[in-house]
């Protein structure tokens, strides 16, 4: 997991790609958790929080960017 400082150093497109990847991983983990094959359910919480961090930073960057 990247820290917020590290995420901010990524480009907007890289952050969007990470959001897509993390969303896909969350779906996979949620499915595995639903059928009781997830060894550590705390991974779900960590992924969910990291995804929220990515989305928040992405919104901050998009809001700060000058509109053309």
C-alpha positions as CSV (number, residue, x, y, z in Angstrom):
1,X,0.0,0.0,0.0
2,X,1.2,3.4,-0.9
3,X,1.1,6.3,1.6
4,X,-0.8,9.4,0.7
5,X,2.4,11.3,0.1
6,X,3.5,8.6,-2.5
7,X,0.1,8.7,-4.2
8,X,0.2,12.4,-4.6
9,X,3.5,12.0,-6.5
10,X,1.7,9.9,-9.2
11,X,0.1,11.4,-12.3
12,X,-3.6,11.6,-12.6
13,X,-3.7,8.8,-15.1
14,X,-1.6,6.5,-12.9
15,X,-4.0,7.2,-10.0
16,X,-7.0,6.4,-12.2
17,X,-5.4,3.1,-13.2
18,X,-4.7,2.3,-9.6
19,X,-8.4,3.0,-8.7
20,X,-9.4,0.6,-11.5
21,X,-7.0,-2.1,-10.3
22,X,-8.0,-1.7,-6.6
23,X,-11.7,-1.8,-7.5
24,X,-11.2,-5.1,-9.4
25,X,-9.2,-6.5,-6.4
26,X,-11.9,-5.5,-4.0
27,X,-14.5,-7.3,-6.1
28,X,-12.4,-10.5,-6.1
29,X,-11.7,-10.3,-2.4
30,X,-15.4,-9.6,-1.6
31,X,-16.4,-12.6,-3.6
32,X,-13.8,-14.8,-2.0
33,X,-15.0,-13.5,1.5
34,X,-18.6,-14.3,0.6
35,X,-17.7,-18.0,-0.1
36,X,-15.5,-18.2,3.0
37,X,-12.2,-18.5,1.2
38,X,-10.5,-15.4,2.5
39,X,-7.7,-16.1,5.0
40,X,-7.5,-12.6,6.5
41,X,-10.7,-10.6,6.3
42,X,-8.8,-7.5,7.5
43,X,-7.4,-7.2,4.0
44,X,-10.9,-6.0,2.8
45,X,-10.8,-3.1,5.3
46,X,-7.3,-2.1,4.2
47,X,-8.2,-2.3,0.5
48,X,-11.4,-0.3,1.1
49,X,-9.5,2.4,2.9
50,X,-6.7,2.6,0.3
51,X,-9.3,2.9,-2.4
52,X,-11.0,5.7,-0.6
53,X,-7.6,7.4,-0.1
54,X,-6.9,7.1,-3.9
55,X,-10.3,8.5,-4.8
56,X,-10.0,11.4,-2.3
57,X,-6.5,12.4,-3.6
58,X,-7.8,12.1,-7.2
59,X,-10.7,14.5,-6.5
60,X,-8.3,16.9,-4.8
61,X,-6.0,17.0,-7.8
62,X,-8.9,17.3,-10.3
63,X,-10.4,20.1,-8.3
64,X,-7.1,22.0,-8.0
65,X,-6.4,21.7,-11.7
66,X,-7.2,24.8,-13.8
67,X,-10.2,24.3,-15.9
68,X,-9.5,24.8,-19.6
